[in-house]
Amino acid sequence: MKRFSLFLIVFTLLISISACTDVVELDVDSSEPELVVDGVITNDRNVFVKLSQTAAYFDNNPFTPLKNARVSLWKDGQELVVLNENASTPGLYESATLGEFNATYQIKVEISGDVPDKIAGTWMSVIDTLRPVPPIDSMKQRTLNRNTTPQAFFEGDYALMYFGDLPGEGDYYRVIRNLNDSIFAQENNFISDEGFDEIYFGQGFIPPIAIYGPFEEPEAGEEADSLGVLLQSVSPEFFDYMQVLNSQVQTGSPFDAPPALVLGNIHKENEPNTYAFGYFQVVGSSRNGIRYQP
């Protein structure tokens, strides 16, 4: 009987505690929306620019597309083309225009209408040069099964990339991989030619770059994996931008550096210290790929 009475008291206490639970509402000040610009011009794909604005912290949709803007592409200081807004994707502006090596480019974004005052106005990207990029001469498959201590790699079949650095130091290359048309997420692979100008990867004592591996054996009835590689020539400024951006994303340790403002290359006209989020990339591109041969 005493045990039953004790159980009844505990049960009643729990019910009373749960009944007294209150919903706590946080009063968080909402910051003013910011402009976000994301775009690319390169030598082998049509130019595009995406415009959006940030939303409140607790908003389920963090970005709102910006429609009805005028987005123009400038080449060597002259307006080249006005981009058309995609009819089915609001905020996406594009043109069937390819970039040319050694030409300079920038975009001009004019925003008006029912938008926050901070976003309204004319925005410009910093002038940048479309740098030449070396071709990826070939992609080859090689089996690596050498044992090392400590273990440097897993045994299996790897994809190797062969290419040569262009003459003159100061080149930065970005490597973007995709497997079966799916791009690897959160990759930040860059190569600098500092200290190895004009070196060819895959010749003499310089090995090719092991770009992926080991491949997985396909299941019965499935096709083998297909790997695509995009090599881009980028500016030192974009390289620095991506390093800072990556340092903000790859966090989780108490010893990480405190968050810093990641400044892109879009600023308000005549206000060089008023930046938008995002970056308009001016990059040279070369591509190659390989299908795994089990």
C-alpha positions as CSV (number, residue, x, y, z in Angstrom):
1,M,0.0,0.0,0.0
2,K,2.9,2.3,0.8
3,R,4.4,1.6,-2.6
4,F,1.1,2.4,-4.3
5,S,0.8,5.7,-2.4
6,L,4.4,6.7,-3.3
7,F,3.7,5.9,-7.0
8,L,0.5,7.9,-6.9
9,I,2.3,10.9,-5.4
10,V,5.1,10.8,-8.0
11,F,2.6,10.4,-10.8
12,T,0.5,13.4,-9.6
13,L,3.7,15.5,-9.3
14,L,4.7,14.7,-12.8
15,I,1.3,15.6,-14.2
16,S,1.3,18.9,-12.3
17,I,4.8,19.8,-13.7
18,S,3.8,19.0,-17.3
19,A,0.6,21.1,-16.9
20,C,2.7,24.1,-15.8
21,T,4.9,24.1,-18.9
22,D,4.8,27.5,-20.7
23,V,5.7,28.3,-24.2
24,V,8.6,30.8,-24.3
25,E,8.6,33.2,-27.2
26,L,11.9,34.8,-28.2
27,D,11.7,38.4,-29.2
28,V,14.5,38.5,-31.8
29,D,15.1,41.7,-33.7
30,S,15.0,41.1,-37.5
31,S,17.8,42.6,-39.5
32,E,17.3,44.5,-42.6
33,P,17.3,42.3,-45.8
34,E,20.6,42.1,-47.6
35,L,21.3,41.7,-51.4
36,V,22.7,38.3,-52.5
37,V,24.4,38.0,-55.9
38,D,25.7,34.7,-57.4
39,G,26.9,34.6,-61.0
40,V,29.5,33.2,-63.4
41,I,31.0,34.1,-66.8
42,T,33.3,31.6,-68.4
43,N,34.5,30.5,-71.8
44,D,32.4,27.4,-72.2
45,R,29.0,28.1,-70.5
46,N,26.4,30.8,-70.9
47,V,26.6,33.7,-68.4
48,F,24.1,33.8,-65.6
49,V,23.4,35.8,-62.5
50,K,21.1,34.9,-59.6
51,L,19.6,37.7,-57.4
52,S,17.9,37.3,-54.1
53,Q,17.5,38.9,-50.7
54,T,18.0,37.5,-47.2
55,A,15.0,36.9,-45.0
56,A,14.4,37.0,-41.2
57,Y,16.3,34.5,-39.0
58,F,13.3,32.2,-38.3
59,D,11.9,32.4,-41.8
60,N,11.5,28.9,-43.4
61,N,12.7,30.4,-46.8
62,P,16.0,32.1,-46.1
63,F,16.3,33.7,-49.6
64,T,13.7,35.5,-51.7
65,P,14.3,35.9,-55.4
66,L,14.6,39.4,-56.7
67,K,12.5,40.0,-59.9
68,N,12.4,42.7,-62.5
69,A,15.9,43.9,-62.1
70,R,18.1,45.1,-65.0
71,V,21.3,43.0,-65.1
72,S,23.9,44.0,-67.7
73,L,27.3,42.4,-68.6
74,W,30.2,44.7,-69.4
75,K,33.3,43.8,-71.4
76,D,36.4,45.9,-71.5
77,G,34.5,48.8,-70.1
78,Q,31.6,48.7,-72.5
79,E,28.1,47.3,-72.0
80,L,27.9,44.0,-73.9
81,V,24.5,42.6,-73.3
82,V,21.5,42.9,-71.0
83,L,20.6,39.5,-69.4
84,N,17.1,38.2,-69.6
85,E,15.1,37.0,-66.6
86,N,14.2,33.3,-66.8
87,A,10.4,33.0,-67.2
88,S,10.2,29.9,-65.0
89,T,12.9,30.7,-62.4
90,P,12.4,34.2,-60.8
91,G,15.6,35.9,-59.9
92,L,17.7,34.0,-62.5
93,Y,19.1,36.2,-65.3
94,E,21.0,34.7,-68.2
95,S,22.3,35.2,-71.7
96,A,23.7,33.0,-74.5
97,T,27.1,34.8,-74.1
98,L,30.5,33.2,-73.6
99,G,33.5,34.9,-72.1
100,E,36.8,35.4,-74.0
101,F,40.3,34.8,-72.5
102,N,42.2,37.9,-71.4
103,A,39.1,40.2,-71.7
104,T,37.8,42.0,-68.6
105,Y,34.3,41.7,-67.3
106,Q,31.9,43.1,-64.7
107,I,28.2,43.2,-64.1
108,K,25.9,46.1,-63.4
109,V,22.7,45.3,-61.4
110,E,19.9,48.0,-61.2
111,I,17.2,47.3,-58.7
112,S,14.0,49.4,-58.2
113,G,10.4,48.9,-57.2
114,D,9.0,47.3,-54.1
115,V,12.3,46.4,-52.4
116,P,14.0,47.5,-49.2
117,D,15.8,50.8,-49.4
118,K,19.1,49.1,-48.6
119,I,18.8,46.9,-51.7
120,A,17.4,49.5,-54.1
121,G,19.9,51.2,-56.3
122,T,22.8,50.3,-58.7
123,W,25.3,47.6,-57.8
124,M,28.6,46.8,-59.6
125,S,31.0,43.9,-59.5
126,V,34.8,44.5,-59.4
127,I,36.4,44.4,-62.9
128,D,38.1,41.0,-63.3
129,T,40.0,39.3,-66.2
130,L,39.0,36.0,-67.6
131,R,42.3,34.1,-67.2
132,P,43.4,31.4,-69.6
133,V,43.2,27.9,-68.3
134,P,45.3,24.9,-69.2
135,P,43.5,21.9,-70.8
136,I,43.1,18.7,-68.9
137,D,45.1,16.6,-71.4
138,S,43.9,13.3,-70.3
139,M,42.2,11.2,-67.5
140,K,43.5,7.7,-66.8
141,Q,42.7,4.9,-64.5
142,R,45.3,3.2,-62.4
143,T,45.2,0.5,-59.7
144,L,47.0,1.4,-56.5
145,N,47.7,-1.5,-54.2
146,R,51.0,-0.6,-52.5
147,N,51.1,-0.9,-48.8
148,T,52.6,2.0,-46.8
149,T,53.1,2.7,-43.1
150,P,51.1,4.7,-42.2
151,Q,48.5,3.8,-44.7
152,A,48.4,6.6,-47.3
153,F,45.5,5.4,-49.4
154,F,43.1,2.6,-49.8
155,E,43.8,-0.1,-52.3
156,G,41.7,0.1,-55.5
157,D,41.3,1.8,-58.9
158,Y,41.9,5.6,-59.0
159,A,41.3,8.3,-61.6
160,L,44.4,10.3,-62.5
161,M,44.5,13.8,-64.1
162,Y,47.2,15.0,-66.4
163,F,47.8,18.7,-67.1
164,G,50.5,21.4,-67.2
165,D,50.7,24.8,-65.5
166,L,50.7,27.8,-67.7
167,P,53.9,30.0,-67.9
168,G,54.2,32.7,-65.2
169,E,53.7,32.4,-61.5
170,G,50.5,33.6,-59.8
171,D,48.1,31.1,-61.2
172,Y,45.3,29.7,-59.1
173,Y,43.2,26.7,-60.3
174,R,40.0,25.4,-58.8
175,V,39.0,21.8,-59.2
176,I,35.3,20.8,-59.2
177,R,34.4,17.1,-59.5
178,N,31.1,15.4,-60.2
179,L,30.3,11.7,-60.0
180,N,27.4,10.5,-62.2
181,D,26.3,14.2,-62.7
182,S,26.2,14.9,-59.0
183,I,28.6,17.5,-57.8
184,F,30.6,16.8,-54.6
185,A,29.2,19.0,-51.8
186,Q,31.3,21.5,-49.9
187,E,34.5,21.0,-51.8
188,N,37.2,23.7,-51.7
189,N,40.0,22.2,-53.9
190,F,42.5,24.8,-55.1
191,I,46.0,24.5,-56.7
192,S,48.5,27.3,-56.7
193,D,51.6,27.3,-58.9
194,E,53.7,29.0,-56.3
195,G,57.1,27.3,-56.4
196,F,56.3,25.0,-59.4
197,D,55.7,27.3,-62.3
198,E,55.2,25.4,-65.7
199,I,55.3,22.0,-64.0
200,Y,53.5,19.2,-65.8
201,F,51.5,16.9,-63.6
202,G,52.2,13.4,-64.9
203,Q,55.7,13.8,-66.5
204,G,59.1,12.9,-65.2
205,F,59.3,12.9,-61.4
206,I,56.0,14.8,-61.1
207,P,53.1,12.3,-60.7
208,P,49.6,13.0,-62.0
209,I,47.0,14.2,-59.6
210,A,44.9,11.3,-58.1
211,I,41.6,13.1,-58.5
212,Y,39.2,10.4,-57.3
213,G,39.2,6.9,-55.9
214,P,38.9,4.2,-55.2
215,F,36.0,3.5,-57.5
216,E,33.2,1.3,-56.1
217,E,32.5,-1.9,-58.0
218,P,29.1,-1.6,-59.8
219,E,26.2,-3.8,-58.7
220,A,25.0,-6.4,-61.1
221,G,23.0,-4.7,-63.9
222,E,24.2,-1.2,-63.0
223,E,26.5,1.0,-65.0
224,A,30.0,1.8,-63.8
225,D,30.6,5.3,-62.2
226,S,31.4,8.2,-64.5
227,L,33.6,11.0,-63.2
228,G,33.7,14.5,-64.6
229,V,36.4,17.1,-63.7
230,L,36.2,20.9,-64.2
231,L,39.4,22.9,-64.0
232,Q,39.0,26.6,-63.5
233,S,41.5,29.5,-63.6
234,V,40.5,32.0,-60.8
235,S,41.8,35.3,-59.5
236,P,43.8,35.6,-56.3
237,E,40.9,37.6,-54.9
238,F,38.4,34.8,-55.5
239,F,40.9,32.3,-54.0
240,D,41.1,34.4,-50.8
241,Y,37.3,34.8,-50.7
242,M,36.8,31.0,-50.8
243,Q,39.4,30.4,-48.1
244,V,37.6,32.8,-45.8
245,L,34.2,31.4,-46.7
246,N,35.4,27.9,-46.1
247,S,36.8,28.8,-42.7
248,Q,33.3,30.0,-41.7
249,V,31.6,26.8,-42.9
250,Q,34.1,24.3,-41.5
251,T,33.5,25.0,-37.8
252,G,32.6,23.1,-34.7
253,S,35.7,23.3,-32.5
254,P,36.1,25.7,-29.5
255,F,39.4,26.6,-31.0
256,D,38.0,27.8,-34.3
257,A,38.5,31.4,-35.3
258,P,35.5,33.7,-34.5
259,P,33.2,34.3,-37.5
260,A,34.3,37.1,-39.8
261,L,32.4,39.0,-42.4
262,V,32.9,37.4,-45.8
263,L,33.1,40.2,-48.4
264,G,32.5,39.4,-52.1
265,N,33.2,41.5,-55.1
266,I,29.7,43.3,-55.5
267,H,29.4,46.8,-54.1
268,K,27.0,49.6,-54.5
269,E,27.8,52.1,-57.2
270,N,29.8,55.0,-55.8
271,E,29.8,53.3,-52.4
272,P,32.8,51.0,-52.4
273,N,32.4,50.0,-48.8
274,T,28.8,48.9,-49.2
275,Y,28.9,45.2,-50.2
276,A,26.4,42.6,-51.2
277,F,26.7,39.0,-50.3
278,G,28.0,36.6,-52.9
279,Y,30.4,36.8,-55.8
280,F,30.4,37.2,-59.6
281,Q,33.0,34.8,-60.9
282,V,35.1,35.5,-64.0
283,V,36.8,32.1,-64.7
284,G,38.4,30.1,-67.5
285,S,37.2,26.5,-67.7
286,S,38.5,23.2,-69.1
287,R,36.8,19.8,-68.7
288,N,37.5,16.2,-69.0
289,G,36.2,12.9,-67.6
290,I,36.5,9.2,-67.3
291,R,34.2,6.2,-67.0
292,Y,35.4,3.5,-64.6
293,Q,36.5,0.2,-66.2
294,P,36.2,-2.6,-63.7
